[in-house]
Amino acid sequence: MTLMEDLKKKTEEGLKTLKETTQDIAFNVEKQAKIGKKKYLDITKLQRTIQKLYAEIGEYVYDQFTSGKTPTMESPFLKERISAITRLSIHIKDIEEEIEEIKRTTPQKNHED
C-alpha cells in the first residue's frame, strides 16, 4: 500500500468516526431536549394545576368549617377536584414512563461502508 493510499484510508476512517460521533452527539442533545420539555414543562404544568386544586379544596373545607358545616366526601365540589387530582397524577406517571423510555433509546447506526 502506498503512502497516499494509506493516508486516504486513514482520512476516510477518521471522517467516518467523526460523522458517527457527530450523529451521536446530535441524538443525545435531541434526547435531552425531549426529556427537558417533558420534565420541566409538561410535568411542572400538571403539578401546578394539582397545587391549585389542593388550594381550592383547602379553601372549600375552610369555608365549610367557618360557616358551621361539616364537609363530606359526598360533596360534588370535592369529588370533582379529587378526581381531577387523580387523573393528573396518573398523567404525570405516564409522562415519567415516557421519559424513561426516551432515556433508554439509542441512536440507530447507519451501516454505510
Phi, psi and omega in degrees: 000132181281165179301318180294318179295319179296316179297317179297317181296314180296322178295316179297318178297318179297317179294321178297315178297317179298316180298315180296318179296317178298318178296319178297318179296315180298318179299314182293324177295315179297319179298315180295326178295317178297316180297315181299316180298312182295318183290308192266340178258301186294306183294317181298320178298316179294320179296322177296320178297318178299317180299321178296319179295319176300318180296318178298318179297316180298317179296318180298312181297318178300312179299320179297313181294318182289340177264009175083010179261157176254118179291143178233162178289350179279352180297126177303324179301310180292318180302316181298315183289320178295319178297317179297318179298317179298313179299315181294322178295320177296318178299319178298316178298321177298317179295320178297324176293320176300319179298315179298322178294318178298318180298329182278348182289149177232155181292145176282134180270132173276134181257058178266123178237000000 
